[in-house]
Amino acid sequence: MKAPTGVGHLTSLIGQNFDHFFCEADIKQDKPQQEIEIIVQTGRYEWEALIVRQDGRKIRCCKTITALYDRLQKLQGFVVVIRDMTEIQEQQIRLKLLEKAILASSNGIIITDATQANNPIIYVNPGFEKITGYHAEEVKGLNPRFLQGKDTKQPALEKLRAAITTENNCYVTLKNYRKDHTVFWNELTISPIQDEQEKLAHYVGVQKDITEKVEAQMECDRFFSLSIDMLCVANFEGYFVRLNPAWEKTLGYTKEELLSQPFLNFVHSDDRQATQAEAERIAHGNKTIAFENPYLCKDGSYRWLMWNATPFTEQSLIYCVGRDITERKQVEQALKKSEERFRTIADFTHDWEYWLNPERKFIYVSPSCERITGYTPNEFIENANLLKTIVHPRDWLIVKQYLEESFEKEQIYSMDFPIINRQGETRWIAHRCQSVYSEDGR
């Protein structure tokens, strides 16, 4: 006999006084004698108390003492039954703690009775009431599926039903409805609970309201899907992992075709080395701004794309925005050819030609300027104030006003005014100018 008293052999108890198992404090209060008196009067006494084990530890036990009488009703002794309550008490503490945790949880908790045909709800916590708007008494006896409303064909429900059929754990996200008919997104985990015979007895469901998270993701997905820019996520291994619809529209491939092979396969062969180097630079934590390369379309043509990209090294992912700049490239090429033709003509014209940018700086000056002014084209390009220097001082304010007006309006302006060339000679020039604007008015 070792539990609950801790005594090794019964013989070691024989001859011990009744107060052997009492605490010192109880002995000082004369509780052993008081209990005997109660037993003598009532015949039986049961209560919980602390007793002292042989090793000195105090444990809580339930003591039942029954008086023994002979046929003449003369007291002969007592029968003492001591039951260790430590484990039971610890279980009760754990149960109370668990109950408090369930009551305090912001998650909804449901318990259903799996032994009944409809698997009805037998318990919900306050978290469930707060999430759904239903009171506990309103839902007891109902199957949790009532929260689905009319949305009974959600793909996640097949997974849930299969788990219930096979008595397995399950994790799904469901579209559910509150009592006021508003939608909430329910991150649901269910677990089967077995009884002592290892037969299914209950299901425990834990609900988490993730409506804000889901709606934020849905809003992000809408922007992702509607963007005319080519949005993508790529991994460090060189494959796309997510693409928006603009990719299919721009290049003509299906999403599956684009995801199935390295993105370098779609880059023009002349630009693969530069693209690979840029991808490696991004993988080392650097951002990319305005990187350009041509991508192969399904019809064999190429589209020029301009990229901005940011790496997320922890996930080994690159988030990218690509913009189709093919038309801009074509315009730039046409302008380049046109400029080359114009320069060829302007370089050999007898007149002095020059171009100014919006900042009033020379960007082109024809060679004839040197014949007329004595200054080379490079001197005008390097010194934006050279024109002011050669205009006769008494005429500069009038010439300046004339030039400013020509910049403000899209019409031809002309004026004759004198200049002083490098040799100090005064020459009159017939000046004619017009502002040129792009298609967007700049």
N, C-alpha and C positions, 0 to 999 in steps of 0.2 A: 504494500500500500504506500504509494508515493504521492498520489494526488488525492485531494487538494492539500493535505497537511504536510506532505514532504517527508513523512516518517517512513523509514525503510521496512520495518517489520511490525506486525500487529502487537507482538509481545512487548515492544518498547512502549506501547501506550498503556498497558495494564498497570494499574496502581497509580496512574497520574491523576492529579486533582482535576475537577471539572473546569477550573479556570486556566488550565494549561494552554488553551488556544486563544484566550482573551488577550487583547492589547493591554498594555500597562495602564493606559488612561481609563479603560473600561473597568479594570480591577480596582483602581482607586475610587471609582464611582460606585463600587459594590454591585456592578451589573450581573455578575454570575449568580449571586444570591437572589437578586431581584427576579431573574429569569426562572430560577428554581421555584420561587414562591408562586409565580404566575402559572407555571406548569402544574404545580400541585393543585392549584385552584381550578384550572381549566382542563387539565388532562392532556393538553397538546398546545404547542406554541411554535409559530413559524415566523421567521423574520430574516432580513438580510443584515449582515454585519461583517466587520473586518476581523479576520483571525490571523494568528501568527504561525507561519510555517516553521518547520524545524531549522531551515536555513536563515530564519529571521525576517524573511520577506512577509509583508502584509498583503493579503489578498481578500477580495470581497467574495463572500460565500452566502448561500442560502442555507440556513440551519432549521431543521425541523426536529423538535424534541417531543417525544410522546412518553407519558408516564405509564409504568407497568404496575399493575395491581394483581394480587392473588385473589383466590375465590372469596376471601373474606374482605376484599377491598382494602387490603393493607398494601401500602406503597412498597414495592420491591426494588425499583430502580427506574432508569430512563433509557429509552432508545433514541440515539442521536444520529441523524442523517445530515451529512454536510455535503453540499453540492457546490463545486467551484463555479462562480458566476463571472469570472474574469473574461472569458472568451465571449460569453453572451453580452456582457456589458460593453466590450469593445465593438462587437457587432452593432449594438444599439447606437453607440457613438458614431460609428461609420455611417449607419443608416440615417441618423439625424443630420450628419454633415452632408451626405448625398442629397437628402431632401432639401436642405437649405440651398445647396448648389443648384439643384433643378429649379427651385422657386426663384432664385436670383438670376438665372441665366437669361440673357437677352434672346437667345435662340429658342425657337419653339420646339417643345418635346411632346411627342405623342406615343402612347402605349396602346396597342390593340390586342384583342383577344383572338389569337390564331386558332383556338379550338372551336370557335363558332363559325358558322357558314359564311357570314358576310365580313369576317375579320373586323368587327366593330371597334370603335374607339372606346377605351375605358378610362383613359386619363389624358389630360392636356395640362401643361403648366401655364403660368401667367404670360410667359414669352409668346406662346401660341396665340393667346387671346389678344395680345398687343399687335402681333403681326397681322392676324386675320380679321380682327374685329368681332369674332364670335366668342361668346361666353362658353365656359366648359359644359354647362348643362345643355346648351343648344346642340353640341356636337357629339355628346356621348351616345353610343349606339349607332352612329353613322360610320360608313366606310370613308377613309380619308379622301377617296377619289372625288367626293363632292366639291372639293376645292378647284377641280379642273374646269368646272362649268361645262361649256359646250366644246372646249378644246380637248377632245378625247382622242385625237389622232396625232398627237405630238410624237415625234420619233423617239424621244427619251422614254416614253411610256412602255414601249416594247421591251426595252432593257429592264425597266422596273418590274413589269409583269413576269418576265422570265426569271428574275431573281426571286420573286415571291414563290413562283411555282417550284423552283429548285431549292428553296429555303437557304438562299445565300445573301451575303451582304451586297449592298448596291449604293452607288453614288450617281445622282442625276441632277440636272437643272430643269425645272418645270415652270411653265407659265400657269400661275394660279390666280384665283380671284378672291378678294376680300368680301366681307359681308356687304359693303357698300358698292360692290360690283367693280371696283377699281382693280387694275392688274398689279400683281407683284410677282417678281421672279424668285422662285424658291429653290435654293440649293439644298437638296434633300439627301440625307444618308439614312438608310434603314439597315437594321441588324436583327436577325432572328434570335430568340431567347428560348432555350430548352428547359424542360422541367427536370426533376431528379431522375426520371426514367429516360432522359435524353430524347424526349419527344417534344416537338415544336409546341410551345405554349403561347408565346407572345412575339410581337414585333415592336421594336423601339425605333421611332423615327425622329431625327433631329433636323429641324428646319432652320435655314439661315436666309434672311431677306437680303438678296443681292441686287435689288431693283436698280439702285443708283449705279452700281458697277455695270450691269447689263445695258442700261440705257446709255451710259457714257460710251460703252463699246459699240453699241448700235449707231450712235451719232458719229463716232469715228469711222465706222464702216461705211456710212452714207457718204461722208466726205471722200473717203478712199475710193468708193465706187463711182462717184459723180465727177471726180477730178478729170479735166482734160489733159493734165500732165500725166506722165507715165511714172506711177509710184510703185516702188518695189522694196522687198526685203531680200537680201542675199546673204549667204553664209560665207565664212572664210575659206571654204573648200571650192568656191567659185561657181555655186549654183544659186539660182533664184529659189526662194522658198515661199514667196507670196507676191502676187502681181494684181494690179487693178485692171479693169476692163479696157483702159486706154491702150494697153499693150497689144491686145488682139486687134483693136481698131486701127492702130498705127502700122503695125508690122504684118498683120494678116495671119499670124500663127494662132493656133489654139493655145490655151493656157497650159494644157498637158505637154504640148510640143516644146514650149518655152521652159518648162520646169524639168524636162527630162534630160537636158544636156547642159554642159558648162556654158555660161553666158559668153565666154570668149569665142565660142563657135559662131556667134552671130555678128561679131565685130569684123570689120574689113581686115584682111590679112596685113595690110600695110600699117594698121593701127593697133594690132594685138600686143605687140611688145610694150608700147606706151601704156595701153590699158592695163596690162598685167602689172607693170611697175606702179601704176596709180593704185591698183587694188591692194598691192602689198604695202604701200605707204598708208593706206586707210587702215589696214589690219594692224598696223603698229600704233594706231590711236590718233592719226591725223585726219582732219576734215578735208573734204574736197569742195571747191567752189569753181563753177563754170568750166569744168573739164569737158572737152568735146571729142566725140568720135562717131564714125558712121556705122549704122547697124543694117544688117542684111534683112530685107523684106522677103516674104514668101514668094513674091512674084519675080524675085531676082534683082530688084532695084535696091538702092540704099537710101536710108534716111539719116540725116545728121541729128544727133542728140547732144544736148548740153546737160551736164550732171552737177548736182549738189549732193553730197553724201556725208553721212555722219556714222562713225563706228560705235558699237556697243560691245566692247571687248569681253565683258563678263559673259555675254551670251554668244560670242563669236558671230555677231550679226552686223550687217551694214544696212542702214536705212537710206534710201536714195529717192531723189526726185529727178526725173529726166524730162526735158522739154524738147519737142520736135522743132528744130531750127533750120530745117531744110530750105524753106522759102527764104529765110534771111540769108542763108549761105548763097542761094542762087542770086539774090539781089546783090549781095556783096560782090559776087563774081562778075555779074553784069556791070556793076558800077566800076569795078576794077578795069574791065576791058574798055568801058566807055572813057574812063579817066586816062587810060593809056593812049587811046585814040586822040583825045582832046589835047593831052600833053604834046603828042607828036605834032599836031597842027599848031598849038600855041607856041611851041619851041621855035618854029620856023616862021611865025608871023612877023610882020614889020612893026605891028603895034605892041605896046606894053600891056600884057595881061597879068592880072593877079587875083588871088582868092583870099578872102578873109573868113575866119571861123567866127562863131557867135561871141567869142571873147575878144574880137577885133585884132587877132593875130594873123600874120601872113602864113598861109599853108602852101601856097604856090605862087611863084613869081617867074614870068617868062624871061628868057635871056635878053629880049629887046630893052628891058629896063636899063641895062648898062649903057646902051647907045644913047638913051634919052636923058638919064639922070647922072650917069657916071658911076653909079653904085651897082654892085653885083646882086643877083637874086638872093644869095646866101646872106648878104648884109641886111636886106629887108626882112628875111625870115628870122634872123637872129635878133633884130632890133625893131620891136613893134612901133617905136616912136620915130623911126626914120622918115616916114611920110610927113609927119609934123615938122621935122627938121628942115626938109627941102621946100615946103610951102612958104611963100613970102610972108614974113611976120605980120604985115598989115592985113593979109587976107585969111589968116588961119581961123579966126572965129567964124567967118562966113563959110569957109570950107568945112570946118568941123560940124556946123549946124546942118549943112547939106549932107554930109556923110551919115550923121545920126538919123536924119529923116529917111534916108535911103534904106537904113536897117529896119525901120519900123513898118514900112509899107511894101507890099509886093507889087511894085511898079517900076518902070524904068525912069531913072533920074539922070540928068546930064548937066554939066556946068564947065565953063572955061575958066581956068585960073592959072596964075604964073607960079613956076617953081624955080628954085636956084640950084643948078646942078653942082657936081663936085668941083668943077673948075670955076665956080662963082658966077657963071653966066645965067641970065634970066631967060627962061623958055616958057612959052605958053602951051598948055596942053588942053585938049578937048576931052574931058573926063565923062565917062558914061558907065552907069552901074545899075544893078538890080539884085534884090535879095531873093534867094532861092530857099524854098521850104520843102520839107519832106511830106509824105502823104498824111502823117499824123499832125501836121501843122507846126512842126518844130523847125 
